Amino acid sequence: MWTTPTSPIFGTWTTSAAMSKPDFLDVAEGRIFWRFDAPVKAESESTSRPTLLFIHACVADHTLWDDQVAYGTAKGWGCLRYDLFGLGQSVPSESYLQEVPMPVVKHHEHTARVVEAFHAFSIETGQQRSTKVVVVGLSCGGAIAVDFVLSYPELVSGLVVCAGGLGGLDIGGTPNEDAMFKQVEEFMGKKDSENAAKMNVAIWGDGPAAKEGRADTSTRQKLYNWCKDIATREIAGTGGDAIPSEDLSDPPAAERLSQIKVKTMVALGRHDESSTIATMRYVAQHVQRAELKEFETAHMINLECPKEFNDWLGAFLDRLLQ
């Protein structure tokens, strides 16, 4: 049973020493919502650690990472995340929407702006935090994470790419996957956001080759809510794929993976669509000393198995501190 998604609202913000901050960043195209959550129990080394930077999928918003932020802050890590432009609470300006054609958005550059805003916040509040981040991205967030690391290597001390795409790498899917994506396009062409969202749940939640309902109810419902909201905004021309975006180019990321020197972890879900699985194996093979982990999930790895994902991420972070 599908329910109607509620409007996004701010979470609960603490005002203790472990304070958190939601804010908006003005960019040329509109504004970006970002949020920082400080460690629940600030330890002496917490401010010297890099900050965890989470980049969500294009079928979600920043709340995709709620479980990981709860885990990270409990372990002494500051956590930074934001809504990609045109998703969640990151909205285009009226002037941007009226431009013909609309200028393309470079999400990795927005990411750098968010990190810059966070650093300014740290200075303003008298917190001498590390200027480095460990970037964790899923789906298109994984592709953006790679572009960000390649563009701003001086800001990064670790990389985690999960079920991601990769600029410049074009791997085709199976006939069944192509047919499912075509159905989404047909529903969107009919302005049928509900059925488009349901099909996206089948693709990204259950997995294109899996039976309906393979993923648990919570995963499917959260994904449906996000996809319904995104489809509605895309139909209205104010979000989703209605906002043109561009990967890093000249050359693209697929040709530059050897430039990534930070410790890197790669994750894939065995029930994911075939091109994503192949892409993650490609990244793991071409980034120096990258380690690959396979989960018994589809695309939304951290949503399906948060404890297993957190334990895996936590072990990686522990190694970074050694």
ROTORVO-464201 format. One record per residue (C-alpha): residue in one letter; x, y, z. Coordinates in nm, 4 decimals, always signed. Each point is the difference from the previous one (the first is absolute). Last residue first. Example, Ala and Ser with C-alpha at 12.3 -4.5 7.8 and 13.67 -1.06 7.14 Angstrom:
REC res east north up
REC S +1.3670 -0.1060 +0.7140 .
REC A -0.1370 -0.3440 +0.0660 .
//
This chain:
REC res east north up
REC Q +4.5714 +0.4674 +1.1898 .
REC L -0.2867 +0.2454 -0.0350 .
REC L -0.0868 -0.1084 -0.3545 .
REC R -0.0170 -0.3616 +0.1169 .
REC D -0.2748 +0.0900 +0.2477 .
REC L -0.1896 +0.1728 -0.2797 .
REC F +0.0081 -0.3166 -0.2105 .
REC A -0.1257 -0.2113 +0.2909 .
REC G -0.2796 +0.2516 +0.0572 .
REC L -0.1101 -0.0158 -0.3631 .
REC W -0.0289 -0.3794 +0.0137 .
REC D -0.1780 +0.0078 +0.3366 .
REC N -0.2298 +0.2740 -0.1286 .
REC F -0.0861 -0.1981 -0.3138 .
REC E -0.0764 -0.3152 +0.1970 .
REC K -0.2167 +0.2000 +0.2390 .
REC P -0.1758 +0.1998 -0.2719 .
REC C -0.0961 -0.2972 -0.2187 .
REC E -0.2651 +0.1143 -0.2457 .
REC L +0.0467 +0.3768 +0.0308 .
REC N +0.3802 -0.0156 -0.0155 .
REC I -0.0123 -0.2062 -0.3191 .
REC M -0.2662 +0.1845 -0.1957 .
REC H +0.0803 -0.1611 -0.3365 .
REC A -0.0926 -0.3644 +0.0647 .
REC T +0.1155 -0.1949 +0.3015 .
REC E +0.2111 -0.3008 +0.0984 .
REC F +0.3077 +0.2203 +0.0354 .
REC E +0.3260 -0.0264 -0.1946 .
REC K +0.3070 +0.1817 +0.1343 .
REC L +0.2846 +0.1193 -0.2230 .
REC E +0.3319 +0.1396 +0.1249 .
REC A +0.1906 +0.2715 -0.1852 .
REC R +0.3801 -0.0404 -0.0014 .
REC Q +0.0434 +0.2359 -0.2975 .
REC V -0.3292 +0.0894 -0.1629 .
REC H -0.0411 -0.1898 -0.3288 .
REC Q -0.1246 -0.3425 +0.1099 .
REC A -0.2370 +0.1255 +0.2697 .
REC V -0.1389 +0.2602 -0.2402 .
REC Y -0.0628 -0.2618 -0.2695 .
REC R -0.1663 -0.2330 +0.2503 .
REC M -0.2243 +0.2863 +0.1030 .
REC T -0.0892 +0.0715 -0.3611 .
REC A -0.0840 -0.3637 -0.0739 .
REC I -0.2416 -0.0140 +0.2945 .
REC T -0.1532 +0.3310 -0.1052 .
REC S -0.0440 -0.1244 -0.3574 .
REC S -0.1683 -0.3217 +0.1163 .
REC E -0.2826 +0.1435 +0.2083 .
REC D +0.0344 -0.0723 +0.3706 .
REC H -0.0773 -0.3379 +0.1590 .
REC R +0.3654 -0.0671 +0.0913 .
REC G +0.0342 +0.3395 +0.1649 .
REC L +0.3312 +0.1767 -0.0550 .
REC A +0.2544 +0.1685 +0.2244 .
REC V +0.3341 +0.1712 -0.0610 .
REC M +0.2504 +0.1130 +0.2634 .
REC T +0.2795 +0.2457 -0.0698 .
REC K +0.3099 +0.1151 +0.1857 .
REC V +0.1141 +0.3227 -0.1612 .
REC K +0.2123 +0.0108 -0.3168 .
REC I -0.2601 +0.0537 -0.2720 .
REC Q +0.1920 +0.0985 -0.3143 .
REC S -0.0227 -0.3559 -0.1376 .
REC L -0.3755 +0.0563 -0.0292 .
REC R +0.0524 +0.2619 -0.2710 .
REC E -0.1432 -0.1504 -0.3188 .
REC A -0.3319 -0.1034 +0.1576 .
REC A -0.0185 +0.3430 +0.1656 .
REC P -0.0417 +0.1854 -0.3275 .
REC P +0.2842 +0.1759 -0.1847 .
REC D -0.0807 +0.2764 -0.0803 .
REC S -0.3167 -0.0628 +0.2061 .
REC L -0.1432 -0.0059 +0.3528 .
REC D -0.3658 -0.0895 -0.0209 .
REC E -0.2731 +0.2352 -0.1168 .
REC S -0.3498 +0.0736 +0.1205 .
REC P -0.3238 +0.1203 -0.1564 .
REC I -0.2850 +0.0573 +0.2489 .
REC A -0.3180 -0.1624 -0.1347 .
REC D +0.1638 -0.3277 +0.1057 .
REC G -0.1130 +0.0577 +0.3576 .
REC G -0.1287 +0.3467 +0.0791 .
REC T -0.2098 +0.3008 -0.0998 .
REC G -0.1454 -0.0995 -0.3370 .
REC A -0.3435 -0.0831 +0.1417 .
REC I +0.0364 -0.3573 -0.1266 .
REC E +0.3420 -0.0125 +0.1681 .
REC R -0.1478 +0.1273 +0.3249 .
REC T -0.2664 -0.2718 +0.0037 .
REC A +0.2566 -0.2643 -0.0959 .
REC I +0.2276 +0.1081 +0.2867 .
REC D -0.2815 -0.0108 +0.2548 .
REC K -0.1169 -0.3434 -0.1157 .
REC C +0.3590 -0.1274 -0.0091 .
REC W +0.0698 +0.1090 +0.3571 .
REC N -0.3197 -0.1466 +0.1392 .
REC Y +0.0439 -0.3216 -0.1985 .
REC L +0.3552 -0.0422 +0.1276 .
REC K -0.1107 +0.0412 +0.3593 .
REC Q -0.2833 -0.2482 -0.0529 .
REC R +0.2170 -0.2622 -0.1717 .
REC T +0.2712 +0.0140 +0.2642 .
REC S -0.2523 -0.0226 +0.2843 .
REC T -0.1894 -0.2868 -0.1632 .
REC D +0.3072 -0.2193 -0.0384 .
REC A +0.1591 -0.0594 -0.3393 .
REC R -0.1023 -0.3131 -0.1911 .
REC G -0.3533 +0.1417 -0.0266 .
REC E -0.0366 -0.0377 -0.3745 .
REC K +0.2177 -0.2857 -0.1204 .
REC A +0.3575 +0.0731 -0.0976 .
REC A +0.1577 +0.0587 -0.3423 .
REC P -0.0346 +0.3789 +0.0039 .
REC G +0.0961 +0.0386 +0.3669 .
REC D -0.2433 +0.0212 +0.2909 .
REC G +0.0674 +0.3622 +0.0925 .
REC W +0.1682 +0.1586 -0.3032 .
REC I -0.1933 -0.1577 -0.2854 .
REC A -0.3266 -0.1013 +0.1680 .
REC V -0.0044 +0.3200 +0.2052 .
REC N +0.0576 +0.1972 -0.3203 .
REC M -0.3016 -0.1746 -0.1497 .
REC K -0.2127 +0.1064 +0.2963 .
REC A +0.1198 +0.3597 -0.0326 .
REC A -0.0886 +0.0121 -0.3702 .
REC N -0.3375 -0.1487 +0.0912 .
REC E -0.0707 +0.2831 +0.2436 .
REC S +0.1537 +0.2792 -0.2077 .
REC D -0.2301 -0.0575 -0.2964 .
REC K +0.0716 +0.3109 -0.2072 .
REC K -0.0697 -0.2071 -0.3139 .
REC G +0.3567 +0.0557 -0.1191 .
REC M +0.1146 -0.0916 +0.3498 .
REC F -0.1810 -0.3317 -0.0265 .
REC E +0.1609 -0.0627 -0.3392 .
REC E +0.3463 +0.0883 +0.1311 .
REC V -0.0420 -0.2391 +0.2931 .
REC Q -0.1124 -0.2700 -0.2415 .
REC K +0.3118 +0.0582 -0.2104 .
REC F +0.2140 -0.0548 +0.3090 .
REC M -0.1737 -0.3342 +0.0543 .
REC A +0.0495 -0.1032 -0.3637 .
REC D +0.3703 +0.0856 +0.0133 .
REC E +0.0361 -0.2108 +0.3137 .
REC N -0.1683 -0.2968 -0.1668 .
REC P +0.2146 +0.0369 -0.3130 .
REC T +0.3123 -0.0004 +0.2209 .
REC G +0.1987 +0.3159 +0.0680 .
REC G +0.2627 +0.1874 -0.1987 .
REC I +0.3281 +0.1277 +0.1390 .
REC D +0.1026 +0.3576 -0.0777 .
REC L +0.2953 +0.1191 +0.2063 .
REC G +0.0824 +0.3692 -0.0496 .
REC G -0.1311 +0.1142 +0.3382 .
REC L -0.0370 -0.2856 +0.2445 .
REC G -0.3165 -0.1301 +0.1612 .
REC G -0.0178 -0.1220 +0.3540 .
REC A -0.1223 -0.3002 +0.1937 .
REC C +0.2125 +0.1204 +0.2937 .
REC V +0.3197 +0.2044 -0.0218 .
REC V +0.1901 +0.0646 +0.3252 .
REC L +0.2918 +0.2436 -0.0225 .
REC G +0.2585 +0.1138 +0.2565 .
REC S +0.2205 +0.2968 +0.0941 .
REC V -0.1538 +0.2655 -0.2244 .
REC L +0.0340 +0.3790 -0.0140 .
REC E +0.3311 +0.0155 -0.1896 .
REC P -0.1429 -0.2346 -0.2634 .
REC Y -0.2488 +0.2672 -0.1158 .
REC S -0.0904 -0.0797 -0.3626 .
REC L +0.0765 -0.3735 +0.0007 .
REC V -0.1566 -0.0492 +0.3431 .
REC F -0.3070 +0.2005 -0.1026 .
REC D -0.0476 -0.1956 -0.3236 .
REC V +0.0223 -0.3268 +0.1960 .
REC A -0.2533 +0.1232 +0.2563 .
REC I -0.2330 +0.1170 -0.2773 .
REC A +0.0039 -0.3488 -0.1512 .
REC G -0.0726 -0.1508 +0.3412 .
REC G -0.2802 +0.2485 +0.0610 .
REC C -0.1458 -0.1170 -0.3309 .
REC S -0.0402 -0.3346 +0.1791 .
REC L +0.1405 +0.0273 +0.3537 .
REC G +0.2703 +0.2348 +0.1243 .
REC V +0.2302 +0.0088 +0.3031 .
REC V +0.2733 +0.2653 +0.0005 .
REC V +0.2479 +0.0088 +0.2883 .
REC V +0.0668 +0.3683 +0.0565 .
REC K +0.3080 +0.2098 +0.0732 .
REC T +0.0119 +0.3541 +0.1407 .
REC S +0.0422 -0.1428 +0.3492 .
REC R -0.2031 +0.1806 +0.2624 .
REC Q +0.1177 +0.2883 +0.2151 .
REC Q -0.3401 +0.0874 +0.1412 .
REC G -0.0394 +0.3679 +0.0879 .
REC T -0.3612 +0.0250 -0.1136 .
REC E +0.0825 +0.2352 -0.2865 .
REC I +0.2931 -0.2189 -0.1055 .
REC S -0.2153 -0.3127 -0.0146 .
REC F -0.2733 +0.1838 -0.1918 .
REC A +0.2552 +0.1199 -0.2567 .
REC H +0.1194 -0.3598 -0.0411 .
REC F -0.3592 -0.1118 -0.0525 .
REC A -0.0580 +0.2649 -0.2655 .
REC E +0.3153 -0.1137 -0.1838 .
REC V -0.1136 -0.3625 +0.0169 .
REC V -0.3359 +0.1048 -0.1449 .
REC R +0.1706 +0.1962 -0.2774 .
REC A +0.2155 -0.3009 -0.0860 .
REC T -0.3107 -0.2152 -0.0290 .
REC H -0.1600 +0.2594 -0.2279 .
REC E +0.3052 -0.0438 -0.2236 .
REC H -0.0502 -0.3767 -0.0003 .
REC H -0.3650 +0.0558 -0.0926 .
REC K +0.0768 +0.1808 -0.3235 .
REC V -0.3336 +0.1443 -0.1090 .
REC V -0.0760 +0.0704 -0.3646 .
REC P -0.1440 +0.3384 -0.0893 .
REC M -0.3750 -0.0010 -0.0745 .
REC P -0.0622 +0.0439 -0.3709 .
REC V -0.1747 +0.2319 +0.0041 .
REC E +0.0224 +0.1718 +0.3410 .
REC Q -0.3327 +0.0267 +0.1823 .
REC L +0.0820 -0.2722 +0.2505 .
REC Y +0.3171 +0.1840 +0.1024 .
REC S -0.1882 +0.3264 +0.0582 .
REC E -0.2583 -0.1808 +0.2124 .
REC S +0.2768 -0.1377 +0.2203 .
REC P +0.0726 -0.3708 +0.0141 .
REC V -0.0588 -0.1994 +0.3192 .
REC S +0.2106 -0.2037 +0.2386 .
REC Q -0.2516 -0.1237 +0.2603 .
REC G -0.0139 -0.3551 -0.1288 .
REC L +0.1107 -0.0148 -0.3617 .
REC G +0.0550 +0.2654 -0.2679 .
REC F +0.3604 +0.0585 +0.1077 .
REC L +0.1286 -0.2935 +0.2025 .
REC D -0.1095 +0.0131 +0.3621 .
REC Y +0.2846 +0.0275 +0.2484 .
REC R +0.2100 -0.2005 +0.2396 .
REC L +0.2675 +0.0558 +0.2657 .
REC C +0.0744 -0.2382 +0.2872 .
REC G +0.2406 +0.0608 +0.2888 .
REC W +0.1420 -0.3277 +0.1244 .
REC G +0.0259 -0.1103 +0.3636 .
REC K -0.1454 -0.3503 -0.0224 .
REC A -0.3519 +0.1120 +0.0961 .
REC T +0.0249 +0.2671 -0.2707 .
REC G +0.0805 -0.2670 -0.2581 .
REC Y -0.2787 -0.2417 +0.0937 .
REC A -0.2735 +0.2631 +0.0087 .
REC V +0.1386 +0.1474 -0.3225 .
REC Q +0.0029 -0.3442 -0.1625 .
REC D -0.3595 -0.0702 +0.0995 .
REC D -0.1212 +0.3373 -0.1316 .
REC W +0.1897 -0.0290 -0.3299 .
REC L -0.2958 -0.0192 -0.2377 .
REC T -0.1225 +0.3111 +0.1833 .
REC H +0.2114 +0.2079 -0.2409 .
REC D -0.2415 -0.0620 -0.2869 .
REC A -0.1006 -0.3011 -0.2086 .
REC V -0.0265 -0.1290 -0.3576 .
REC C +0.3013 +0.2047 -0.1136 .
REC A +0.2068 -0.1827 +0.2621 .
REC H +0.1523 +0.1794 +0.3002 .
REC I +0.3387 +0.1590 +0.0650 .
REC F +0.1410 -0.0470 +0.3533 .
REC L +0.3023 +0.1966 +0.1246 .
REC L +0.1649 -0.1469 +0.3106 .
REC T +0.2206 +0.2614 +0.1658 .
REC P +0.3732 -0.0641 +0.0328 .
REC R +0.1204 -0.0582 +0.3546 .
REC S +0.1797 +0.2748 +0.1887 .
REC T -0.3248 +0.1313 +0.1517 .
REC S -0.0893 -0.3413 +0.1413 .
REC E +0.3420 -0.0624 +0.1575 .
REC S -0.0875 +0.1363 +0.3445 .
REC E -0.3375 -0.1695 -0.0031 .
REC A -0.3346 +0.1596 -0.0785 .
REC K -0.2781 -0.2270 +0.1150 .
REC V -0.2878 +0.0250 -0.2447 .
REC P +0.2438 +0.0910 -0.2767 .
REC A -0.1155 +0.3011 -0.2026 .
REC D -0.2758 -0.0172 -0.2593 .
REC F +0.0324 +0.2367 -0.2960 .
REC R -0.2829 +0.0728 -0.2397 .
REC W -0.0230 +0.1411 -0.3489 .
REC F -0.2772 +0.1424 -0.2156 .
REC I +0.1153 +0.1492 -0.3291 .
REC R -0.1454 +0.3167 -0.1491 .
REC G -0.0752 +0.1338 -0.3463 .
REC E +0.1907 -0.0328 -0.3274 .
REC A +0.2911 +0.2331 +0.0777 .
REC V +0.0410 -0.1491 +0.3474 .
REC D -0.1331 +0.1120 +0.3388 .
REC L +0.0677 -0.2434 +0.2823 .
REC F -0.2788 -0.0949 +0.2373 .
REC D +0.0457 -0.1164 +0.3576 .
REC P -0.0527 -0.2811 +0.2481 .
REC K +0.2411 -0.0135 +0.2942 .
REC S +0.0649 -0.2611 +0.2621 .
REC M +0.1284 +0.0409 +0.3506 .
REC A +0.1910 -0.2599 +0.1968 .
REC A +0.0726 +0.2550 +0.2724 .
REC S -0.3752 +0.0158 +0.0509 .
REC T -0.2473 +0.1754 -0.2255 .
REC T -0.1267 -0.3126 -0.1713 .
REC W -0.1938 +0.0230 -0.3222 .
REC T -0.3046 -0.2143 -0.0628 .
REC G -0.0635 -0.0609 -0.3677 .
REC F -0.1032 +0.2668 -0.2433 .
REC I -0.3029 -0.0745 -0.2081 .
REC P -0.0621 -0.1595 -0.3385 .
REC S -0.3684 -0.0095 -0.1007 .
REC T -0.1682 -0.3324 +0.0616 .
REC P -0.0093 -0.2792 -0.2529 .
REC T -0.3422 -0.1481 -0.0851 .
REC T -0.0283 -0.3625 +0.1017 .
REC W +0.0542 -0.3116 -0.2051 .
REC M -0.1498 -0.3286 +0.1108 .
//
